[in-house]
């Protein structure tokens, strides 16, 4: 965890994913996020929920992976590529 993709030529981070190590749903979600972010030139980051605040763990533990777009909750458990693209387009 702790992946960030905000390198040269990328816009600011717009997608954040909360996940945890050894989570197959997190791996699937990250693959979708990486694909969409790379195609659209959008920055993303992955945060390890096991290292997050108690409040975040309490709020999101049973919903991982959790994705946020521009700081707003977007998807839980799975990432819909179509919904993610639509959110980034608005």
N, C-alpha and C positions, 0 to 999 in steps of 0.2 A: 504494500500500500504506500501511499505518499507519492504517487505518480503525478507529475505535472507536465503539461504540454503547453507552455506559454512562450516558446522560443521565438527567435528572430522571425519577423514576418507574420507573427500571429497577433491577432487582436487580444484584448484583455480576456482573462478567464471568464467565460460565460456559463460553463457547465461545471458543477461540482457533484461528485458522487461520494456518498458515505457507504463504506463497506467494511469487510473484515477479511483477514487472511483465511484461505482455504474455504471460500464460499463460492460454490459453482454458479449461483445466480449472479454474484458480483462479477465473476469472470465473463459471463455472457453479456451483462450490462456494459461492462467496460469495452468489450469488443464493438458493441453498437456505438457507444459514445466515441471511441477512437475513429471509427469509420466516418461517422457524420462530422465530427470535429475536423478531421483531416480534409474531407471534401469541401467543407465550408470555410476553412481557415480560422476556426474558432479555438480559443484556448480552453483547456479543461484541467481539473485537478481531481485527485482521488484522496480522500481522507479516511484514515483508519478509525473506525468507530470505537475500537477497543482503547484508543488513546484519547478519545474525545471527552468532553465534560460529562459529568454525571447527568446533567439535564438532557444533553443530546442522546446519551445512551438510553435514558429512560423514555424519551420521546420516540426514538427511531429504532431501537434494538430489534423489535419484532417486525420491522418493515424493510430491512435491508435486502438488496441495495436501495438506497434512497438517492434520487437525483434532484438537483436544484438547477434551475435556469435563471440566471441573473439574480441569484439569492433567494428565489421563490421556490417552494416545494413543487416538484413537477411530476415525478413518478415514484411508485413504491414497488418493490419486488421484481419488476421487470421494466425494461426500457423499450417503449414503442418507438421505432425509428421514425415512423410517420409523424407521431406526436412531437418528437424531439425536433425534427426539421421544422414543423409548423411553429413551435414555440420560438425557435431561433430566428425565424423569418419575421416574426412580429416585433 
